[in-house]
Each structure stands twice: as C-alpha cells, then as structure tokens.
C-alpha cells in the first residue's frame, strides 16, 4: 500500500471511529456508514493478500535461486563430465548433456535439465559404467521438482500481489467517495459546531502548496 492509500485509509478509519462514537439515525448516513465499514473490511483483506503475495513471490524467488545454484554447482557438473567420457562409447551423447547457463530463463533452465534427466534415464546403464549413480539422478529429479514448485509459488504470489493492488486502487477510490459524502453530511450536521467533526476525526492535512497559494489544509474530500 502506497503512502497516499495509507493516508486515505487512516482518515477513513478515523471517520469510522467517529461515527461509532456519534450515532446518527439519518437513513442516508446509515447507508453510507454501512458501506464504508464493508469497504474497510475489504481493504483489510486486500492489504493482507498484497503482503502475503509479496512474501510468497520473494520466498519462491529465493528458493528458485538456491535450487538453480545447487544444480549448477553440485548436481549437474558430474553428469556432464560422465556424459563426455561416455561419448567415446556413444558418439554424440555429450551434446545431450550441456550445462544450462546460470543466467538462463526459468523455462530454458527447466527444459534443459528435464531433457538431461530423460537422457540420463535412457542411457543409465552406459553412464553407470563411467561413474553416474542412481542417487545422483534421483537428486537431480528432486531438484527439478523443487525448482518447479518454487517457480509456481513465486508466480502465484506475484499474481496475488498484483491482483490485490489493482483491486485496492478501486476500493480506495470508493472509500474516498464515501468519506467525501459523509463529510458533507456531518459538516451540515455540525454546522453550528464544525470543530466537533473536523477536530474529532483529525481530517485536516496534508498541506498542499501551489505556486500562487500559501499553505492551506485539505479537507476530507480533498485529502481523500
């Protein structure tokens, strides 16, 4: 949530607290207050989804990098070396065992490693004679599964983050409109004592300056 949304949410929350302390039976007011409460509940949910999505995306990315490094530094080099040795017995075998670039895309990395595993399974008897073991190939397969899961986690987290952010934009726009409408009602309601509304909810600010204006506070509708 950006700073603008945080300020608007803080204002709307103060408005909600004020309304709870100062009940008003006017039907139009009650409808607006009910809608505001519903929207603020949705904002809470979206903020949590946004945060969770961000954390999932970061966690998936970190896990993916760790697995990719493990593949390049611990698991695949020996398979590539053995394939080159076995190429003396099976011409052309080495070309199927090329170490993917560390900076390759996720798709290129997965495609390359999966192809190597498939070839290793096909040529296992031959490769075993030159030093490949079943546990090593099984570890590579597990690493591929981990990489795939981490990629899915980061993609899902990113989608959740983006979706929550987009909906938050819409919901905060509606919150702003409701606060502006409530501001009109309560400015009239407390017309003989305007500070009862403006001071209670602390809606003045932030200050804004234009080239030909002095500092002046923005009211609820403007600051929202």
Secondary structure, 3 states (H helix, E strand, C coil): CCHHHHHHHHHHHHHHHHHHHCCCCCHHHHHHHHHHHHHHHHHHHHHHHHHHHHHHHHHHHHHHHHHHHHHHHHHHHHHHHHHHHHCCCCCCHHHHCCCCCCCCCHHHHHHHHHHHHHHHHHCHHHHHCCCCCHHHHHHHHHHHHHHHHHHHHHHHHHHHHHHHHHHHHHHHHHHHHHHHHHHHHHHHHCCCCCHHHHHHHCCCCCEECCCCCCCEECCHHHHC
